[in-house]
Amino acid sequence: MPFLKIIRINMGKGLKKELGLLDIFCIASGAMISSGLFILPGIASVKAGPALFVSYLIASVMVLPAMFSKAELTTAMPKSGGDYFFITRTMGLAVGTIAGMSSWFSLSLKSAFALIGMGAYASLIMNMPLQVVAVLCCLFFMMLNLMGTKHASHLQIFLVMGLIAMLLIYVIKGFGHVDVHRYVPFLPNGAGPIFATAGFVFISYGGLTKIASMAGEIKNPGRNIPLGMILSLAIVGLIYALVIFVTTGLLEPVVLRGSLTPISTAAYVSMGRPGMIITAVAALLAFFSTANAGIMSASRYPMAMSRDKILPSFLQKLNLKFKTPHYSIFFTCAFMIFAILFLNLETLVKVASILLILLYISANVSVIIMRESKIQNYQPIFRSPLYPWMQIAGILGGIFLIITMGRIPIVISALFIMGALLWFRIYVHVKVKREFALIHVIERITAKDKELTSNYLSTELRQILRERDEIIEDRFDYLIKKAQILDAEGQITVEEFFKRAASTLTKTLDMKAEEIYSSLIRREMESSTVIRGGLAIPHIIIEGERKFSVLLARCKQGIKFPGVTSGVKIVFVLAGSKDERNFHLRALAAIAEIAQQKDFDKKWMSARNTRELRDIVLLAERKRVGMPSK
């Protein structure tokens, strides 16, 4: 059957970039609005009382640092696998294994919990067993996701827009029936439970950043991911606060605490049975959207982990027709069905909340490590504001929320982490080695004269940037890849520099070094090749046909060019035969365009080695004019 045909993928190739800003907003919003709004208020109000809506607001503020951090990391590394991918590249495979399994586990459980909630609300309008509804819906979404991301995202837009419209009707109608006496006393158990409840409902915002797991399928990720996240948090956070505030004012505390369908129960007070039915339908839409978005996002984690050999290789395979990771989707949905049928979801949701908070802490730590590693090819389009104070606040806030969650969920979470580490030790450690950014930080601090790192991470980030920016190599890129690079120590004369350049170019040009040196000196005597302070582009015409070569050079102390007071620190040497005159002019234009870019000189001087010097040129934004690759 064609449906069963599969292909293997590497580095995210094969996934279609089909998701735009509206898709991102609806996937993130739909992943948030479900059990956190339609079930948890009844449970959470026991501790927080009428101040419950404040707990939701606190939780939304606490998620801000992680949102900004994930937006930065994802725009730098827009690959499927989201936080697993960048945590692995930042802190290594051991931490990445924990992160990947925690992300998949927490998101899958949140989706399973949404399906359970769907069964509870479905019982208000139809007579079907709760678990039967949940399992059937899980199978439906599994088939929908197997058929392609775009089909699932189209449904997501319909679900979320309908849901928001219904919730706005509920809020508008409900405000006129609110009893202000139900907010007294506002803090029946003191201020402490508000923060503990904020940790409990924190999972309500768990879907916000999970769009990062689908980064490989998003169009223009540098713009759409951060903007989609910000819009989702602002709108959903406001909806949460308004709906919870109205619900608290409509229901007696004893009724609210005992209800598994608090929104529909409150809607009956303000709008009668039609209102109850409307909100029940809204709840079903919410649970549908959360389950749909959850499967879309969660299934990308096993696929990404499989690519890195953390999980068996079959999980990375794509369906040839639909380009979806069908084995990963099967695996995720099978676990969700198992959770629906056999697990105590209320306790596990607390565990999922702790794991989610740990992931958010890890995202904040990752930004600090990536920035302090000074890796040249870490180039996020969006940068988190207020660095590093935003990240420090997120780390401390996350630790505080975990402490308030209680002993049993913390113990279960610790056991889960130990299990992930055991899997890493047995299955992963013996098979895979990977460079990560933390080593670069250690290198900067402890080994200034010795490189502890290879070029693997830098090369991988370079490839990611080329894919992100849709850079198509031209002939100039090809020459830069092969170009020799001189990194001169101390201050030298232009004659000494030209001798070194000529000696380096002699092999690629098949000429004697003396001839190249003479041509460079003669060209410099005709007119200076220093085009601005600190930059020179010596370029010569040589004998022969179809010859062209580029040499890159840096001299931190400066090269003494005649007639120039300050030393030249950046040099591009071009040498080509007469028949290459047109390309010669194009290469000059390309270098001029690159050298005019903001912070080019700073990047060039701060590059730690010749690999980074080469990457500065290869990744520079410039107009590529369709020159042949060779």
N, C-alpha and C positions, 0 to 999 in steps of 0.2 A: 504494500500500500504506500502511496506517495507520502501520506501523513507520517509514516514511520521513518522516512529517510532522514539522515542526520549528517551534520558536518562538524568538524572540530574547529575551534576558533582560538586565536591568540590575541592577547592585548586588547580585547573588546571588539575586534573586527568582526563584522557580520551582523551586529545589532543595528537596527535602523534608527536614524535620528529623526523621530517623528513628533516629539512632544514640544509644544510651545508654551508660552507664559500661562495661558488659560488652563492648559492641561496640568501644568505644575501646581497652579493655585488650587485646582479642584482635587488633584490627587492628595496634596498636603492637607487641605481642609477636610476632605472626606475621611482621611486617615485619623483626624482628630475628633470630629464630631460623631460620637456614637455612644458607647457605654459610659464614657466620662461625663456625658450630659444627660443621658436618658435612664441610667441605672445608678451610677455612683452617688448622685446627690442624696438619695434616700439613706444610703449607708453612711456617707461622710457627715451628714447633718447631726448624727448622734454625738459627735465630739465637738464640732465647730458651732452648732446652733445657727441662729440667724446670720452670723458673720461668715457663713459658708462661702458666699460670693467673694469675700475678701481672700479666702484661701485660694480660690481659682485665679484671682488677680496676682497674688504672690507667686503662684506657680508659673504664670505667664511671664512675669518679670525674671524669675529664676532661669527660664529657658533662653533668655536673650543672649547671654555670653556664648552658649553652645551654638545658637543659631548663627551668630556672626562668625564664630570660629569655623563651623562646618561650611558656611558659605565661602569663606576664604580658601579653605583646603580643597573644596570641591571645584572651585573655579581654577585652582592650580592643577588639580588632578581629576578632571571630569571622567572618571571611569566607573563602570558598573561595579557594585560592591561597596560604594559609599564609605562609611566610616571604617569598615574593615580594611579597605584598600589603603587609605591614607594612614591609619594607625599602624598597619604593618610596615609601611615605608618609613614611618617615623620612629617607632619603638621596637621593631623587630617581629619575627614570626611568632614568638611565644605570646607576646601581648596581642598580636594580631589574631592568633587563634582564639583567644578568649573573647576578643572584640567581635569577631565574625560570628562565633557561636552565640554570644550574648545578643547580638543584633537580631539574628535569625530567630532565636528563642523568644525574645521579648515581643517582637513584632508578630510572630506567629500566634503567640498566646493572646495578644491584644486582639487579633483578628478572630480567634476562636471565641474569645469572650464576647465580641460583637455579635457573632452568630448565635450564641446562647441568648443574648439580649433580644435578638431578632425573634427567637422563639417565644420569649416572654411577651413581647408586644403583639406578635401574630395571634396569640391566644385571645386577644381582645376583639379581634375581628374575624377569626376563623377557628374552627375546632380541630387543631392538629397538635400532636405531642411536640414538646419543645425540641427535643433532640432530633426528631425526624426532620423538622424544619431546618435546623442548623446544618445537618449533614447534607440534605438535598441542596441547600444554598451553596455549601462549600463545593459540591460537585459541579454545580452550575458555573460558579466563578472559575473553577479550575479549567473547564472547557473554554470559557470565554478568554481566559489568559493564554491558553494554548493556541488560540486562533490569531493572536497578535496584540501587541501593546496598543495600537491605535484603536482597535475595536473596544478594548477595555477602557481606554481613556475617553472615548466618545460617550460611553455609558456613564462614566464618572462625572463628566460635565453636566449631563442631564440630572443625575442624582443630586449632586451638590447644589445646583441652582434651584431645583425644586425644594430641597431641604431648607435652604436659607430663606426662601420666600415663605414657607410655612412657619418657620420659627419667628420671623418678623411679624406675621399675623398674630401669633400667640402672644408675643411681647406687647404689641399695640393693644390688643383686646384685654390682656391681663392687667395692664397698668390701672385701668379704671376700676378694678375689683380688689386691688391690693388693700389689705388691712394693716395699717402701720403698727398696731398693737402687737402684731406677731413678731416684730423685730425687738421686742423688749422681754427679758433682758438681752442685749445685743451680744454679750460675751458671758453666757451662763457658766462656762467652765474656765474662764480666764483667757488670757491671750495666748498661752502656750499651745493649746490644741489647734489654734489656727495654723501654726507652722507645721505641726505634725500632719494635719489634714492636707496641707499644701503638698507635702511629700507623697501622701496617699493618692491624691488626684493628679500628681505630676504626669502620670502615664497618659492622662487625657491629651497632653501635648506631644506625646511620643511620635505621632505621625508627621509632625511638622518637618523634621529634618531627614526623614526617611526617603524623601525624594532624592537625596544624594546617592542612594543605592542605584538609581536609574540614570545617573549622570551621563552614561555612555549612549543614552537614547534621547538626549535633550538637544534641541536646536539652540544655538547661541547660548551655551551654558553660562558664560561669563556674565551675561545680563539677566537671563531668565531665572536662574537658580536663586540668587540673592533676592531679586525683586519678588519672585513668587513666594519665597519664605516670609519675607517681611509683610506682604499683603495678607497672607494666610494668618500669621500670628495676630496682626492688628484686628482683622475682621472677626476671626474665630474667638480671640480673647474677649472682644467686646460682646459677642453673642453669648458666650459662656456667662459673663458677669450679669448681663441683662436677664437671661432666661432663669438663672439661679435666683437672682434678686426677686423676680416676679413670682416664681414658684414658692419661695419662702413666704411671701406675703399673701399667697392664695390658700395655703394649707396650714392646718393646725400642726404644731410640731410633732405630736404623736402620730398623726396620719402620714406626714412626710417621712418619718423614720421607719415606718413599717411598710413602705411602698417600694416595689420593684419597678413600678411604672409611674414615677412621680410626676413627670411632665403631663402625661395624659390624665392622671388623676386631677392635677391642678387645672388643666384645660376644661375639664367637666364643670368646675366651679365657675369659670368665667364665660364659657361658651356652650355649656350643655353637652349632650351626646355628640352633636356635629363636631364640636371642638375636640372632644376626646378621640374621635375617629381621625380628624385631621392630624393631630399630633402623633397618633399611633402610626399613621401612614408616614409622617415625617421621620419617626423613629426607625421604621423599616427602611426608608431611604438612607438614613444615616448608617444603619448597620450594614446595609448593602454596600454603601460606598466605602466604609472602613474595611470590610472583608475583601472587596475588590482591590482597593489600594494596597491592603496588607499583603495579599498574595502577589501582586505585581512587584512590590518592594522586597518582601522577604525572600522570594524565589531567586533574587539576584545574588544573595549572599552565598549559598552553596555553589553557585556557578563561579563566582569570583574566587572562592576558597579552593575550588577544584583546579582552577588555572595555576594557582600557586602550590599545588600538590599537597594541600592541607587535607582535602577530602578526595575520595576516589575520582578518577579522571572522567568517568561517564557523566558526571553532573555538569560538566562544562559544554556538553554537546548541544547544538542547536538543531531545531527542526528545519529541514531544507526549504520547505514551502513557506512557513510562517516566520522563520527567523526568531523563534522563541525557545528559551531553555527548558524544554518539556520535561526532562528527567528531574530537574531542579524543582519545577512546578509540582510534579507528581509527589516528590519527596516532602515538600512543604505542606501540601494539602493532606497527605496521609497523616502527618504529625498533628495537624489541626483536628482532623476527624478523631484521632486517638484521644486528644485532649478533651474534646467535646463529650466523648462517651465515657471516659474513665477517670479524669483528673478533677481535683478540687480547684476550680479556677479562681476562686476568691483569694486563696492563699498564694497561688501561683502568679496572680496579677500583682500582688505586693512584691514578689520576687522579681517579676519582670520590671517593676518600677525601679527597684534598686539597681538592676543590671542596666537599665536605661540611664539612670543618673550616673553610673560609673562610666558609661560610654560618653556621656556629655562631659564629664570630667576629663576623660581621655582626649576628647576633641580639643579642649582648651589647652591641655598639656602639649598636644601635637603642634598647635600653632606656635607656642613658645619655642619648642625644639626646632621646628622648621625655620623659623626666623633666625634663631641664634646659630643654627648650623651654617648660615651664610652660603648655602648651596646656590650656585649661580642660576641653575635652571628651575629653581622654585620661583615661579612668576605668576602669582594669583592675579586675576583681573580685579577681583573685589578684595579689599583689605579691611580687616576688622578695625573698627574705631577704638580709640582709647587703649591701644596695646601698651604694656601688658596688663594694665589694671583691670580691663574687662575680663581677661582670662583668669586672673587671680581671683576676682570676685566669683566667677563661675565655679572655680575649683573649691573654694571655701564654702560657697552656698550649697554645692552638691554634697559635700561631706556633712554639712549640718542637716540636710534633708534625710540622708541615709541614717544618721544617728536617731532621728525621730521615728523611724519606721518600725522599730521593735526588734526583739532578739530573734524570734523564729525566722522571719523572712531574711534577716542578715545571715543567719547560720545556713539556711538553704542556699542562699546566693553564694556563700563561701564554698559550700560543697560543690556547687555547679562549676565555679571557677577552678577548683581543684581537679574536677573531672576533665575540664578543657585542657588543663596543664598536663594531666596524665596522657590524654590523647596526643598532645604535642610531643611529649617525651617518647611515646611508644611508636607513633605512626609518622610524625613529621620530622623530628629532630635528626633522625638517621638518614633522611632522604634529601632534605632541602637546606641550603644555606643562602641567606639573602642579606645584602648590605642595607643598613637603615640609617636615618639621619642622625640619631643619637650618637652614633660613632663619630660623625663629623663634629658634633659639639665637643665630645671628649678629645678629639684630635686638636681642635682649636685651643683647648685649655691646657692639655698635658703634653702635646707632641708637636710643637711648632716647627721643628726642623725635620720631622719625619711624617710621612703619609701613612696613616693606618687604613685608609679607605682605598677601594678600587674605583673604577669609573662606572660601575654597574648602575647605581642609583641615578647618577647624573645623566647617563645615556637613556635610561628609561624615562626620566622626566623630560628629556629633550624630545623623545618620540611622542610623548603625550602632548607636549606643547605643539608639535607639528600637526598632530591630529586635531587638537582643539582649535588652532588658528587656521586649519585647512591650508597649510603651506605645501605647495607643490614644487618640488625641487626643479631648478633650472640649471643651466650650464655653470653659472657662477657658483651655485651651491656645490656642485660636483667638484669644481676646482678648489674651493675652500676645504672640502673634505680631504683632498690630497695634498693641500698646501703645507710646506714646511713652515715652522714657527720658530723664531728666534726670541729668546727672553734674556736680554743682555744684563749683566751685572755691572754696576758702577757707571760712571760717566765716560763716554767714548767719543772720538772724533768721527766725522762723517766718512773719512777715508777708511778708518778701521771698520766701521759698520758696513760699507760697501764691499770691503774685502770678505767679510763673513757672509754677506748676502750672496756674493758671486760664488763663493765656495759651496754654498748650499744649493744654488740654482744650477750648477754645472751639470748635475746628473739629469734633471728633468728637462733641460733645454738641449742636452747633447752638445755643449760648447765648452771651450776652455774657460777657466775661471778668469784668466787675465782679460779675455775679450769682453766678458760680462762686466768686469770691474771698469774697464776703459769706457764702455758705453754708459755706465751709470755716472762716472765722473764727468764725461763730456756733456751728458744731459743736464747735470746739475750746474755746469758752468754756463750753459746757454740761458737758463732761467731757473730760479729757485723752484723746487717742487714742494716747498712748505706752503700749504694752502690756508692754514690758520694756525693760531698758537697751539703748539704741542702736536700737530699732525702734519705728516708729509706723505706724498704719494709719488715716489720716483717711478717713472714709467719709460720704457725704452723699446725701440723697434730693433729687432734682430734679424739676421740672415736666415733663410730657409723658408719652409712652407708648413702651414698647419701646426705652428708652435705657439703655445701660450702657457704661461705659468704665473702663479701668485705666491708671494711670500709675505707672511705677517710677522710683525716685530713689535716688541715692547722694550723700552729701556727706562726704568723708573727714575734713574738719575739724569737721564736726558742725553741726546746725541747732539753734538755741536755742528749744526749746519752753518755754512757761511752766510753772514749778514743777518743772522737770527740771534737775538740776545738771550732768549730763554731756550733751554734745551728741548728738542723734539722727543717726545716719549712714545708716540704712536706712529708706526710706519707700515704702509702697504706698498710693496714693490710689485710692479707689473712688467712682464716681459713677453712680447709677442711678435710674430713675423708680420710682414706687410699685408698678407692676405687676411689677417685677423683684425684689420683696422676697425671694422664696424663693431666687433665684439669688444675690442679694446676700449672704445668710447662707452659702450654699455657697462663694462666693468667699472670704469671711472665713475659713471653716474651712480651705479649701485653703491660704491664705497662712499661717495659723497652723501647719498641719502642715509646710509647707515650711520655715518659719523655725525650727522646733524641731529640725531635723535637725542631726546632728553636723557641725561645721566650716562651717555655713552662713555665719556672719558672716565667717569667715576667707576663704572663697571669694569672698564678695561684695566684700570690701575689696581683694582681690588681683586681681580681674578687670581685664584690661588695657583693655577698651573696652566699649561698650554691647552689642555682639554677645554677648560673654561673659556680661554681666549677664543678658541675655534667656535664654541657654541654661541658666544656673543654675536658673532657674524652670521652663523647659520640660522639663528632664531630671530634675528632682527626683522622688524616690520618694514617691508619695502615693496615696491611695485615689481612684480615678476612678469616678464614680457613674453613668456612662452618660448624662450630659447631652448634648443635641444639639450637633453640631459648630458650629452657627451660631445 
